[in-house]
Amino acid sequence: MATPKDPKDSVATFALLNLVHLLAAELVAGEHRDDVERLVRAIDRKIDTTPLPRGIDVNDARAGLAQAKSLLRPVVKRVRAQAEAIKVTDRAAMATPKTFRYLQ
């Protein structure tokens, strides 16, 4: 992967790659499947603990991490909406009476 020339972009890219790793692990483990807010907190923590490339100025690093969070806001909003839609569907399925077929 080519490193962007602007240090902020470099840090934002590394943070997002770090998040891809986190999300992949969570999908496999399934720990946060039903708890979007817990996943969002984990994302925030992971961004804040992103290992920084050598030679990055602290202010550039902070700006890059803030940029990564900003880029993820619409994604988090979409995930929350999807999770809520699934919950509504699940509740509707639970409320619908089931009909059983018996052996005739």
Gaussian input, Z-matrix of N, CA and C with variables (Angstrom, degrees):
# hf/3-21g

backbone

0 1
 N
 C     1     B1
 C     2     B2     1     A1
 N     3     B3     2     A2     1     D1
 C     4     B4     3     A3     2     D2
 C     5     B5     4     A4     3     D3
 N     6     B6     5     A5     4     D4
 C     7     B7     6     A6     5     D5
 C     8     B8     7     A7     6     D6
 N     9     B9     8     A8     7     D7
 C    10    B10     9     A9     8     D8
 C    11    B11    10    A10     9     D9
 N    12    B12    11    A11    10    D10
 C    13    B13    12    A12    11    D11
 C    14    B14    13    A13    12    D12
 N    15    B15    14    A14    13    D13
 C    16    B16    15    A15    14    D14
 C    17    B17    16    A16    15    D15
 N    18    B18    17    A17    16    D16
 C    19    B19    18    A18    17    D17
 C    20    B20    19    A19    18    D18
 N    21    B21    20    A20    19    D19
 C    22    B22    21    A21    20    D20
 C    23    B23    22    A22    21    D21
 N    24    B24    23    A23    22    D22
 C    25    B25    24    A24    23    D23
 C    26    B26    25    A25    24    D24
 N    27    B27    26    A26    25    D25
 C    28    B28    27    A27    26    D26
 C    29    B29    28    A28    27    D27
 N    30    B30    29    A29    28    D28
 C    31    B31    30    A30    29    D29
 C    32    B32    31    A31    30    D30
 N    33    B33    32    A32    31    D31
 C    34    B34    33    A33    32    D32
 C    35    B35    34    A34    33    D33
 N    36    B36    35    A35    34    D34
 C    37    B37    36    A36    35    D35
 C    38    B38    37    A37    36    D36
 N    39    B39    38    A38    37    D37
 C    40    B40    39    A39    38    D38
 C    41    B41    40    A40    39    D39
 N    42    B42    41    A41    40    D40
 C    43    B43    42    A42    41    D41
 C    44    B44    43    A43    42    D42
 N    45    B45    44    A44    43    D43
 C    46    B46    45    A45    44    D44
 C    47    B47    46    A46    45    D45
 N    48    B48    47    A47    46    D46
 C    49    B49    48    A48    47    D47
 C    50    B50    49    A49    48    D48
 N    51    B51    50    A50    49    D49
 C    52    B52    51    A51    50    D50
 C    53    B53    52    A52    51    D51
 N    54    B54    53    A53    52    D52
 C    55    B55    54    A54    53    D53
 C    56    B56    55    A55    54    D54
 N    57    B57    56    A56    55    D55
 C    58    B58    57    A57    56    D56
 C    59    B59    58    A58    57    D57
 N    60    B60    59    A59    58    D58
 C    61    B61    60    A60    59    D59
 C    62    B62    61    A61    60    D60
 N    63    B63    62    A62    61    D61
 C    64    B64    63    A63    62    D62
 C    65    B65    64    A64    63    D63
 N    66    B66    65    A65    64    D64
 C    67    B67    66    A66    65    D65
 C    68    B68    67    A67    66    D66
 N    69    B69    68    A68    67    D67
 C    70    B70    69    A69    68    D68
 C    71    B71    70    A70    69    D69
 N    72    B72    71    A71    70    D70
 C    73    B73    72    A72    71    D71
 C    74    B74    73    A73    72    D72
 N    75    B75    74    A74    73    D73
 C    76    B76    75    A75    74    D74
 C    77    B77    76    A76    75    D75
 N    78    B78    77    A77    76    D76
 C    79    B79    78    A78    77    D77
 C    80    B80    79    A79    78    D78
 N    81    B81    80    A80    79    D79
 C    82    B82    81    A81    80    D80
 C    83    B83    82    A82    81    D81
 N    84    B84    83    A83    82    D82
 C    85    B85    84    A84    83    D83
 C    86    B86    85    A85    84    D84
 N    87    B87    86    A86    85    D85
 C    88    B88    87    A87    86    D86
 C    89    B89    88    A88    87    D87
 N    90    B90    89    A89    88    D88
 C    91    B91    90    A90    89    D89
 C    92    B92    91    A91    90    D90
 N    93    B93    92    A92    91    D91
 C    94    B94    93    A93    92    D92
 C    95    B95    94    A94    93    D93
 N    96    B96    95    A95    94    D94
 C    97    B97    96    A96    95    D95
 C    98    B98    97    A97    96    D96
 N    99    B99    98    A98    97    D97
 C   100   B100    99    A99    98    D98
 C   101   B101   100   A100    99    D99
 N   102   B102   101   A101   100   D100
 C   103   B103   102   A102   101   D101
 C   104   B104   103   A103   102   D102
 N   105   B105   104   A104   103   D103
 C   106   B106   105   A105   104   D104
 C   107   B107   106   A106   105   D105
 N   108   B108   107   A107   106   D106
 C   109   B109   108   A108   107   D107
 C   110   B110   109   A109   108   D108
 N   111   B111   110   A110   109   D109
 C   112   B112   111   A111   110   D110
 C   113   B113   112   A112   111   D111
 N   114   B114   113   A113   112   D112
 C   115   B115   114   A114   113   D113
 C   116   B116   115   A115   114   D114
 N   117   B117   116   A116   115   D115
 C   118   B118   117   A117   116   D116
 C   119   B119   118   A118   117   D117
 N   120   B120   119   A119   118   D118
 C   121   B121   120   A120   119   D119
 C   122   B122   121   A121   120   D120
 N   123   B123   122   A122   121   D121
 C   124   B124   123   A123   122   D122
 C   125   B125   124   A124   123   D123
 N   126   B126   125   A125   124   D124
 C   127   B127   126   A126   125   D125
 C   128   B128   127   A127   126   D126
 N   129   B129   128   A128   127   D127
 C   130   B130   129   A129   128   D128
 C   131   B131   130   A130   129   D129
 N   132   B132   131   A131   130   D130
 C   133   B133   132   A132   131   D131
 C   134   B134   133   A133   132   D132
 N   135   B135   134   A134   133   D133
 C   136   B136   135   A135   134   D134
 C   137   B137   136   A136   135   D135
 N   138   B138   137   A137   136   D136
 C   139   B139   138   A138   137   D137
 C   140   B140   139   A139   138   D138
 N   141   B141   140   A140   139   D139
 C   142   B142   141   A141   140   D140
 C   143   B143   142   A142   141   D141
 N   144   B144   143   A143   142   D142
 C   145   B145   144   A144   143   D143
 C   146   B146   145   A145   144   D144
 N   147   B147   146   A146   145   D145
 C   148   B148   147   A147   146   D146
 C   149   B149   148   A148   147   D147
 N   150   B150   149   A149   148   D148
 C   151   B151   150   A150   149   D149
 C   152   B152   151   A151   150   D150
 N   153   B153   152   A152   151   D151
 C   154   B154   153   A153   152   D152
 C   155   B155   154   A154   153   D153
 N   156   B156   155   A155   154   D154
 C   157   B157   156   A156   155   D155
 C   158   B158   157   A157   156   D156
 N   159   B159   158   A158   157   D157
 C   160   B160   159   A159   158   D158
 C   161   B161   160   A160   159   D159
 N   162   B162   161   A161   160   D160
 C   163   B163   162   A162   161   D161
 C   164   B164   163   A163   162   D162
 N   165   B165   164   A164   163   D163
 C   166   B166   165   A165   164   D164
 C   167   B167   166   A166   165   D165
 N   168   B168   167   A167   166   D166
 C   169   B169   168   A168   167   D167
 C   170   B170   169   A169   168   D168
 N   171   B171   170   A170   169   D169
 C   172   B172   171   A171   170   D170
 C   173   B173   172   A172   171   D171
 N   174   B174   173   A173   172   D172
 C   175   B175   174   A174   173   D173
 C   176   B176   175   A175   174   D174
 N   177   B177   176   A176   175   D175
 C   178   B178   177   A177   176   D176
 C   179   B179   178   A178   177   D177
 N   180   B180   179   A179   178   D178
 C   181   B181   180   A180   179   D179
 C   182   B182   181   A181   180   D180
 N   183   B183   182   A182   181   D181
 C   184   B184   183   A183   182   D182
 C   185   B185   184   A184   183   D183
 N   186   B186   185   A185   184   D184
 C   187   B187   186   A186   185   D185
 C   188   B188   187   A187   186   D186
 N   189   B189   188   A188   187   D187
 C   190   B190   189   A189   188   D188
 C   191   B191   190   A190   189   D189
 N   192   B192   191   A191   190   D190
 C   193   B193   192   A192   191   D191
 C   194   B194   193   A193   192   D192
 N   195   B195   194   A194   193   D193
 C   196   B196   195   A195   194   D194
 C   197   B197   196   A196   195   D195
 N   198   B198   197   A197   196   D196
 C   199   B199   198   A198   197   D197
 C   200   B200   199   A199   198   D198
 N   201   B201   200   A200   199   D199
 C   202   B202   201   A201   200   D200
 C   203   B203   202   A202   201   D201
 N   204   B204   203   A203   202   D202
 C   205   B205   204   A204   203   D203
 C   206   B206   205   A205   204   D204
 N   207   B207   206   A206   205   D205
 C   208   B208   207   A207   206   D206
 C   209   B209   208   A208   207   D207
 N   210   B210   209   A209   208   D208
 C   211   B211   210   A210   209   D209
 C   212   B212   211   A211   210   D210
 N   213   B213   212   A212   211   D211
 C   214   B214   213   A213   212   D212
 C   215   B215   214   A214   213   D213
 N   216   B216   215   A215   214   D214
 C   217   B217   216   A216   215   D215
 C   218   B218   217   A217   216   D216
 N   219   B219   218   A218   217   D217
 C   220   B220   219   A219   218   D218
 C   221   B221   220   A220   219   D219
 N   222   B222   221   A221   220   D220
 C   223   B223   222   A222   221   D221
 C   224   B224   223   A223   222   D222
 N   225   B225   224   A224   223   D223
 C   226   B226   225   A225   224   D224
 C   227   B227   226   A226   225   D225
 N   228   B228   227   A227   226   D226
 C   229   B229   228   A228   227   D227
 C   230   B230   229   A229   228   D228
 N   231   B231   230   A230   229   D229
 C   232   B232   231   A231   230   D230
 C   233   B233   232   A232   231   D231
 N   234   B234   233   A233   232   D232
 C   235   B235   234   A234   233   D233
 C   236   B236   235   A235   234   D234
 N   237   B237   236   A236   235   D235
 C   238   B238   237   A237   236   D236
 C   239   B239   238   A238   237   D237
 N   240   B240   239   A239   238   D238
 C   241   B241   240   A240   239   D239
 C   242   B242   241   A241   240   D240
 N   243   B243   242   A242   241   D241
 C   244   B244   243   A243   242   D242
 C   245   B245   244   A244   243   D243
 N   246   B246   245   A245   244   D244
 C   247   B247   246   A246   245   D245
 C   248   B248   247   A247   246   D246
 N   249   B249   248   A248   247   D247
 C   250   B250   249   A249   248   D248
 C   251   B251   250   A250   249   D249
 N   252   B252   251   A251   250   D250
 C   253   B253   252   A252   251   D251
 C   254   B254   253   A253   252   D252
 N   255   B255   254   A254   253   D253
 C   256   B256   255   A255   254   D254
 C   257   B257   256   A256   255   D255
 N   258   B258   257   A257   256   D256
 C   259   B259   258   A258   257   D257
 C   260   B260   259   A259   258   D258
 N   261   B261   260   A260   259   D259
 C   262   B262   261   A261   260   D260
 C   263   B263   262   A262   261   D261
 N   264   B264   263   A263   262   D262
 C   265   B265   264   A264   263   D263
 C   266   B266   265   A265   264   D264
 N   267   B267   266   A266   265   D265
 C   268   B268   267   A267   266   D266
 C   269   B269   268   A268   267   D267
 N   270   B270   269   A269   268   D268
 C   271   B271   270   A270   269   D269
 C   272   B272   271   A271   270   D270
 N   273   B273   272   A272   271   D271
 C   274   B274   273   A273   272   D272
 C   275   B275   274   A274   273   D273
 N   276   B276   275   A275   274   D274
 C   277   B277   276   A276   275   D275
 C   278   B278   277   A277   276   D276
 N   279   B279   278   A278   277   D277
 C   280   B280   279   A279   278   D278
 C   281   B281   280   A280   279   D279
 N   282   B282   281   A281   280   D280
 C   283   B283   282   A282   281   D281
 C   284   B284   283   A283   282   D282
 N   285   B285   284   A284   283   D283
 C   286   B286   285   A285   284   D284
 C   287   B287   286   A286   285   D285
 N   288   B288   287   A287   286   D286
 C   289   B289   288   A288   287   D287
 C   290   B290   289   A289   288   D288
 N   291   B291   290   A290   289   D289
 C   292   B292   291   A291   290   D290
 C   293   B293   292   A292   291   D291
 N   294   B294   293   A293   292   D292
 C   295   B295   294   A294   293   D293
 C   296   B296   295   A295   294   D294
 N   297   B297   296   A296   295   D295
 C   298   B298   297   A297   296   D296
 C   299   B299   298   A298   297   D297
 N   300   B300   299   A299   298   D298
 C   301   B301   300   A300   299   D299
 C   302   B302   301   A301   300   D300
 N   303   B303   302   A302   301   D301
 C   304   B304   303   A303   302   D302
 C   305   B305   304   A304   303   D303
 N   306   B306   305   A305   304   D304
 C   307   B307   306   A306   305   D305
 C   308   B308   307   A307   306   D306
 N   309   B309   308   A308   307   D307
 C   310   B310   309   A309   308   D308
 C   311   B311   310   A310   309   D309

   B1=1.4509
   B2=1.5180
   B3=1.3207
   B4=1.4616
   B5=1.5181
   B6=1.3194
   B7=1.4531
   B8=1.5194
   B9=1.3347
   B10=1.4673
   B11=1.5271
   B12=1.3371
   B13=1.4663
   B14=1.5220
   B15=1.3243
   B16=1.4591
   B17=1.5237
   B18=1.3408
   B19=1.4712
   B20=1.5273
   B21=1.3554
   B22=1.4732
   B23=1.5215
   B24=1.3377
   B25=1.4567
   B26=1.5210
   B27=1.3126
   B28=1.4586
   B29=1.5265
   B30=1.3168
   B31=1.4643
   B32=1.5304
   B33=1.3324
   B34=1.4608
   B35=1.5272
   B36=1.3059
   B37=1.4660
   B38=1.5211
   B39=1.3268
   B40=1.4612
   B41=1.5294
   B42=1.3242
   B43=1.4640
   B44=1.5254
   B45=1.3341
   B46=1.4591
   B47=1.5304
   B48=1.3119
   B49=1.4583
   B50=1.5277
   B51=1.3043
   B52=1.4559
   B53=1.5374
   B54=1.3192
   B55=1.4592
   B56=1.5247
   B57=1.3131
   B58=1.4586
   B59=1.5264
   B60=1.2988
   B61=1.4652
   B62=1.5288
   B63=1.3150
   B64=1.4618
   B65=1.5252
   B66=1.3231
   B67=1.4590
   B68=1.5208
   B69=1.3083
   B70=1.4558
   B71=1.5286
   B72=1.3135
   B73=1.4658
   B74=1.5253
   B75=1.3074
   B76=1.4665
   B77=1.5208
   B78=1.3295
   B79=1.4602
   B80=1.5241
   B81=1.3191
   B82=1.4602
   B83=1.5265
   B84=1.3318
   B85=1.4630
   B86=1.5224
   B87=1.3206
   B88=1.4495
   B89=1.5149
   B90=1.3190
   B91=1.4596
   B92=1.5214
   B93=1.3114
   B94=1.4674
   B95=1.5276
   B96=1.3010
   B97=1.4549
   B98=1.5218
   B99=1.3194
   B100=1.4633
   B101=1.5267
   B102=1.3017
   B103=1.4595
   B104=1.5271
   B105=1.3288
   B106=1.4579
   B107=1.5271
   B108=1.3247
   B109=1.4673
   B110=1.5336
   B111=1.3018
   B112=1.4703
   B113=1.5295
   B114=1.3254
   B115=1.4604
   B116=1.5243
   B117=1.3248
   B118=1.4715
   B119=1.5260
   B120=1.3342
   B121=1.4742
   B122=1.5269
   B123=1.3170
   B124=1.4666
   B125=1.5255
   B126=1.3160
   B127=1.4730
   B128=1.5197
   B129=1.3317
   B130=1.4710
   B131=1.5256
   B132=1.3340
   B133=1.4704
   B134=1.5200
   B135=1.3264
   B136=1.4595
   B137=1.5300
   B138=1.3165
   B139=1.4692
   B140=1.5216
   B141=1.3294
   B142=1.4660
   B143=1.5242
   B144=1.3312
   B145=1.4675
   B146=1.5286
   B147=1.3302
   B148=1.4598
   B149=1.5200
   B150=1.3386
   B151=1.4678
   B152=1.5247
   B153=1.2984
   B154=1.4631
   B155=1.5251
   B156=1.3306
   B157=1.4588
   B158=1.5274
   B159=1.2964
   B160=1.4725
   B161=1.5173
   B162=1.3111
   B163=1.4610
   B164=1.5157
   B165=1.3223
   B166=1.4659
   B167=1.5215
   B168=1.3198
   B169=1.4578
   B170=1.5314
   B171=1.3117
   B172=1.4683
   B173=1.5318
   B174=1.3204
   B175=1.4657
   B176=1.5266
   B177=1.3402
   B178=1.4612
   B179=1.5268
   B180=1.3319
   B181=1.4661
   B182=1.5255
   B183=1.3147
   B184=1.4733
   B185=1.5226
   B186=1.3304
   B187=1.4655
   B188=1.5290
   B189=1.3147
   B190=1.4631
   B191=1.5159
   B192=1.3248
   B193=1.4638
   B194=1.5259
   B195=1.3273
   B196=1.4673
   B197=1.5272
   B198=1.3249
   B199=1.4658
   B200=1.5317
   B201=1.3237
   B202=1.4664
   B203=1.5248
   B204=1.3341
   B205=1.4702
   B206=1.5215
   B207=1.3196
   B208=1.4539
   B209=1.5335
   B210=1.3206
   B211=1.4609
   B212=1.5277
   B213=1.3100
   B214=1.4642
   B215=1.5240
   B216=1.3369
   B217=1.4680
   B218=1.5279
   B219=1.3509
   B220=1.4738
   B221=1.5258
   B222=1.3220
   B223=1.4628
   B224=1.5227
   B225=1.3315
   B226=1.4671
   B227=1.5273
   B228=1.3164
   B229=1.4627
   B230=1.5274
   B231=1.3262
   B232=1.4562
   B233=1.5327
   B234=1.3274
   B235=1.4700
   B236=1.5297
   B237=1.3211
   B238=1.4760
   B239=1.5296
   B240=1.3301
   B241=1.4656
   B242=1.5279
   B243=1.3227
   B244=1.4582
   B245=1.5208
   B246=1.3130
   B247=1.4650
   B248=1.5239
   B249=1.3172
   B250=1.4670
   B251=1.5293
   B252=1.3216
   B253=1.4710
   B254=1.5252
   B255=1.3151
   B256=1.4652
   B257=1.5240
   B258=1.3354
   B259=1.4648
   B260=1.5242
   B261=1.3338
   B262=1.4635
   B263=1.5262
   B264=1.3205
   B265=1.4656
   B266=1.5254
   B267=1.3279
   B268=1.4656
   B269=1.5271
   B270=1.3297
   B271=1.4725
   B272=1.5190
   B273=1.3271
   B274=1.4666
   B275=1.5283
   B276=1.3180
   B277=1.4669
   B278=1.5193
   B279=1.3253
   B280=1.4631
   B281=1.5271
   B282=1.3276
   B283=1.4578
   B284=1.5238
   B285=1.3130
   B286=1.4562
   B287=1.5250
   B288=1.3362
   B289=1.4662
   B290=1.5291
   B291=1.3002
   B292=1.4675
   B293=1.5384
   B294=1.2945
   B295=1.4574
   B296=1.5181
   B297=1.2948
   B298=1.4499
   B299=1.5197
   B300=1.2786
   B301=1.4595
   B302=1.5169
   B303=1.2952
   B304=1.4628
   B305=1.5234
   B306=1.3002
   B307=1.4682
   B308=1.5086
   B309=1.2893
   B310=1.4617
   B311=1.4946
   A1=108.79
   A2=116.05
   A3=120.38
   A4=109.01
   A5=115.98
   A6=120.66
   A7=108.62
   A8=119.21
   A9=121.50
   A10=110.60
   A11=115.65
   A12=120.61
   A13=112.81
   A14=117.47
   A15=121.16
   A16=108.37
   A17=118.01
   A18=120.21
   A19=113.60
   A20=117.84
   A21=119.86
   A22=110.53
   A23=116.27
   A24=119.88
   A25=110.63
   A26=115.88
   A27=120.41
   A28=110.45
   A29=117.05
   A30=121.08
   A31=110.13
   A32=117.79
   A33=120.87
   A34=110.12
   A35=116.77
   A36=121.07
   A37=110.66
   A38=117.75
   A39=120.62
   A40=110.73
   A41=117.57
   A42=120.47
   A43=110.63
   A44=116.56
   A45=119.64
   A46=111.81
   A47=116.64
   A48=119.10
   A49=110.59
   A50=115.94
   A51=120.94
   A52=110.21
   A53=116.33
   A54=120.83
   A55=111.96
   A56=116.78
   A57=119.27
   A58=108.94
   A59=116.17
   A60=120.81
   A61=110.58
   A62=117.36
   A63=121.60
   A64=111.00
   A65=116.79
   A66=120.07
   A67=111.88
   A68=116.78
   A69=119.55
   A70=110.01
   A71=116.31
   A72=120.25
   A73=110.68
   A74=117.80
   A75=121.02
   A76=111.45
   A77=117.15
   A78=119.62
   A79=110.90
   A80=115.84
   A81=119.38
   A82=110.16
   A83=116.14
   A84=120.35
   A85=111.62
   A86=116.63
   A87=120.94
   A88=115.03
   A89=117.10
   A90=119.95
   A91=112.98
   A92=118.34
   A93=121.12
   A94=112.74
   A95=117.43
   A96=119.88
   A97=113.28
   A98=117.12
   A99=120.65
   A100=113.33
   A101=117.95
   A102=120.16
   A103=110.55
   A104=115.62
   A105=121.51
   A106=111.23
   A107=117.57
   A108=119.63
   A109=110.87
   A110=116.34
   A111=119.70
   A112=109.85
   A113=116.65
   A114=120.73
   A115=110.76
   A116=117.29
   A117=121.16
   A118=110.10
   A119=117.00
   A120=119.23
   A121=111.24
   A122=116.81
   A123=120.43
   A124=110.78
   A125=117.00
   A126=120.94
   A127=109.87
   A128=117.18
   A129=120.42
   A130=111.13
   A131=116.35
   A132=119.50
   A133=111.17
   A134=116.50
   A135=120.42
   A136=110.48
   A137=117.22
   A138=119.47
   A139=109.46
   A140=116.07
   A141=119.81
   A142=113.06
   A143=117.80
   A144=120.41
   A145=112.47
   A146=116.23
   A147=120.26
   A148=110.38
   A149=117.25
   A150=118.94
   A151=109.05
   A152=115.97
   A153=120.61
   A154=110.93
   A155=115.98
   A156=118.85
   A157=110.47
   A158=116.35
   A159=120.40
   A160=110.96
   A161=114.11
   A162=120.42
   A163=115.01
   A164=118.39
   A165=120.98
   A166=108.95
   A167=115.54
   A168=121.94
   A169=109.20
   A170=116.34
   A171=121.41
   A172=111.09
   A173=117.64
   A174=120.40
   A175=111.25
   A176=116.39
   A177=119.71
   A178=110.30
   A179=116.29
   A180=120.47
   A181=110.41
   A182=117.46
   A183=120.55
   A184=110.97
   A185=115.89
   A186=119.79
   A187=110.60
   A188=116.84
   A189=120.57
   A190=112.44
   A191=116.47
   A192=120.20
   A193=110.98
   A194=116.31
   A195=120.19
   A196=110.34
   A197=116.51
   A198=120.57
   A199=110.17
   A200=117.16
   A201=120.71
   A202=110.37
   A203=116.75
   A204=120.25
   A205=111.02
   A206=116.15
   A207=120.94
   A208=110.90
   A209=116.47
   A210=120.57
   A211=111.78
   A212=116.87
   A213=120.74
   A214=113.77
   A215=118.24
   A216=119.75
   A217=113.29
   A218=118.49
   A219=117.63
   A220=112.77
   A221=116.98
   A222=120.70
   A223=109.94
   A224=116.32
   A225=120.80
   A226=110.01
   A227=117.21
   A228=120.78
   A229=110.50
   A230=116.54
   A231=121.41
   A232=111.35
   A233=116.79
   A234=120.80
   A235=110.34
   A236=116.90
   A237=119.89
   A238=110.44
   A239=116.43
   A240=120.36
   A241=110.95
   A242=116.81
   A243=120.15
   A244=111.26
   A245=116.61
   A246=120.34
   A247=110.52
   A248=116.69
   A249=119.84
   A250=110.42
   A251=117.12
   A252=120.59
   A253=110.46
   A254=117.39
   A255=121.00
   A256=110.44
   A257=116.65
   A258=120.00
   A259=110.83
   A260=117.02
   A261=121.34
   A262=109.49
   A263=116.71
   A264=121.17
   A265=110.65
   A266=116.56
   A267=120.46
   A268=111.40
   A269=116.56
   A270=119.72
   A271=111.01
   A272=116.36
   A273=120.09
   A274=110.47
   A275=116.48
   A276=120.27
   A277=110.87
   A278=117.15
   A279=120.88
   A280=110.88
   A281=118.14
   A282=122.19
   A283=111.89
   A284=117.57
   A285=121.27
   A286=109.89
   A287=116.88
   A288=118.63
   A289=110.18
   A290=114.50
   A291=120.89
   A292=107.99
   A293=114.83
   A294=119.40
   A295=107.82
   A296=115.88
   A297=121.28
   A298=109.12
   A299=114.01
   A300=119.52
   A301=107.65
   A302=114.67
   A303=120.25
   A304=109.13
   A305=115.52
   A306=119.36
   A307=108.07
   A308=115.59
   A309=120.04
   A310=111.42
   D1=133.10
   D2=177.18
   D3=-77.80
   D4=137.52
   D5=179.45
   D6=-84.97
   D7=128.92
   D8=177.22
   D9=-58.79
   D10=152.48
   D11=-177.48
   D12=-72.47
   D13=-34.04
   D14=-180.00
   D15=-81.41
   D16=125.12
   D17=-178.81
   D18=-55.58
   D19=-36.11
   D20=178.51
   D21=-61.50
   D22=-42.53
   D23=179.38
   D24=-65.66
   D25=-36.67
   D26=178.78
   D27=-61.95
   D28=-46.61
   D29=-179.74
   D30=-66.67
   D31=-41.09
   D32=178.28
   D33=-60.86
   D34=-41.92
   D35=179.49
   D36=-64.24
   D37=-46.70
   D38=178.80
   D39=-61.91
   D40=-39.71
   D41=179.03
   D42=-63.20
   D43=-43.03
   D44=-179.57
   D45=-67.46
   D46=-37.82
   D47=175.94
   D48=-63.85
   D49=-39.16
   D50=177.06
   D51=-61.35
   D52=-39.23
   D53=178.51
   D54=-67.87
   D55=-37.97
   D56=177.40
   D57=-58.84
   D58=-42.04
   D59=177.64
   D60=-61.32
   D61=-46.34
   D62=179.01
   D63=-60.33
   D64=-48.11
   D65=-177.15
   D66=-64.65
   D67=-38.51
   D68=178.20
   D69=-62.45
   D70=-43.61
   D71=179.13
   D72=-64.18
   D73=-40.38
   D74=179.81
   D75=-66.58
   D76=-37.82
   D77=178.41
   D78=-64.52
   D79=-39.76
   D80=179.76
   D81=-68.46
   D82=-45.96
   D83=-177.78
   D84=-75.78
   D85=-30.95
   D86=179.65
   D87=71.07
   D88=17.69
   D89=-175.20
   D90=-63.68
   D91=-35.75
   D92=-173.81
   D93=-111.00
   D94=22.47
   D95=-177.36
   D96=-53.60
   D97=-40.15
   D98=-174.41
   D99=-106.64
   D100=5.83
   D101=-175.86
   D102=-129.35
   D103=83.70
   D104=-176.21
   D105=-61.52
   D106=-42.10
   D107=-177.21
   D108=-63.53
   D109=-36.70
   D110=177.14
   D111=-64.77
   D112=-40.10
   D113=177.35
   D114=-64.00
   D115=-42.14
   D116=179.43
   D117=-61.51
   D118=-42.97
   D119=177.31
   D120=-63.40
   D121=-38.45
   D122=177.76
   D123=-64.73
   D124=-39.03
   D125=177.01
   D126=-61.86
   D127=-47.51
   D128=179.41
   D129=-58.80
   D130=-44.90
   D131=178.95
   D132=-62.21
   D133=-41.32
   D134=-177.55
   D135=-66.96
   D136=-39.42
   D137=176.68
   D138=-61.36
   D139=-45.88
   D140=-177.18
   D141=-65.46
   D142=-20.45
   D143=-179.78
   D144=-107.69
   D145=18.50
   D146=179.07
   D147=-61.51
   D148=127.73
   D149=175.40
   D150=-66.47
   D151=133.11
   D152=-176.25
   D153=-95.29
   D154=142.82
   D155=176.00
   D156=-66.07
   D157=151.64
   D158=179.44
   D159=-61.90
   D160=145.36
   D161=174.82
   D162=82.85
   D163=5.68
   D164=179.79
   D165=-85.80
   D166=129.44
   D167=176.51
   D168=-65.82
   D169=142.21
   D170=-177.87
   D171=-58.20
   D172=-42.33
   D173=-179.93
   D174=-65.86
   D175=-39.70
   D176=176.08
   D177=-64.56
   D178=-39.00
   D179=178.59
   D180=-62.46
   D181=-46.32
   D182=179.07
   D183=-60.72
   D184=-43.05
   D185=179.56
   D186=-64.49
   D187=-39.30
   D188=178.92
   D189=-65.92
   D190=-41.52
   D191=178.22
   D192=-66.36
   D193=-38.68
   D194=176.22
   D195=-64.30
   D196=-38.33
   D197=178.32
   D198=-64.70
   D199=-41.34
   D200=178.15
   D201=-59.99
   D202=-44.88
   D203=178.90
   D204=-63.01
   D205=-39.91
   D206=179.29
   D207=-63.45
   D208=-41.68
   D209=179.26
   D210=-66.49
   D211=-28.12
   D212=-177.76
   D213=-85.69
   D214=-14.50
   D215=-177.84
   D216=-55.26
   D217=-47.89
   D218=178.74
   D219=-63.84
   D220=-32.96
   D221=178.38
   D222=-65.38
   D223=-45.50
   D224=179.65
   D225=-63.06
   D226=-40.60
   D227=178.54
   D228=-60.64
   D229=-42.49
   D230=179.57
   D231=-66.70
   D232=-42.00
   D233=179.03
   D234=-63.54
   D235=-41.91
   D236=177.60
   D237=-59.99
   D238=-44.46
   D239=-179.52
   D240=-64.11
   D241=-41.03
   D242=178.54
   D243=-65.04
   D244=-42.38
   D245=179.44
   D246=-63.16
   D247=-41.21
   D248=179.11
   D249=-65.55
   D250=-39.85
   D251=178.45
   D252=-62.21
   D253=-39.31
   D254=178.49
   D255=-66.27
   D256=-40.63
   D257=178.35
   D258=-62.03
   D259=-41.96
   D260=179.10
   D261=-62.69
   D262=-43.50
   D263=178.69
   D264=-62.68
   D265=-42.88
   D266=178.83
   D267=-62.86
   D268=-42.69
   D269=179.38
   D270=-64.18
   D271=-39.80
   D272=179.40
   D273=-65.38
   D274=-39.66
   D275=179.12
   D276=-65.50
   D277=-36.90
   D278=179.54
   D279=-69.96
   D280=-31.55
   D281=-177.24
   D282=-80.93
   D283=-20.98
   D284=-178.82
   D285=-76.88
   D286=124.87
   D287=179.37
   D288=-65.94
   D289=140.43
   D290=179.70
   D291=-92.94
   D292=141.21
   D293=173.31
   D294=-106.59
   D295=136.33
   D296=-177.79
   D297=-112.76
   D298=140.88
   D299=175.33
   D300=-99.83
   D301=127.39
   D302=178.62
   D303=-100.12
   D304=157.61
   D305=176.31
   D306=-62.89
   D307=136.64
   D308=-178.24
   D309=-99.88

